[in-house]
Amino acid sequence: MVELINNDNERIDWDYWAGKMPRWTAFQAVRLMAALDPNRHADLSFRAC
């Protein structure tokens, strides 16, 4: 459920990310651990868009 809330009601493509597992960056791993899709959440700053 958190995954859907954090990603605008869309699921993370776990098949894609599991296939890339050995090549994750710290940036990607931290976002996935927080149920954030790294492709959708490139910037975690609090700046207004």
Secondary structure as GFF3:
##gff-version 3
##sequence-region A 1 49
A	DSSP	alpha_helix	2	6	.	.	.	ID=ss1
A	DSSP	alpha_helix	14	19	.	.	.	ID=ss2
A	DSSP	three_ten_helix	21	23	.	.	.	ID=ss3
A	DSSP	alpha_helix	26	33	.	.	.	ID=ss4
###
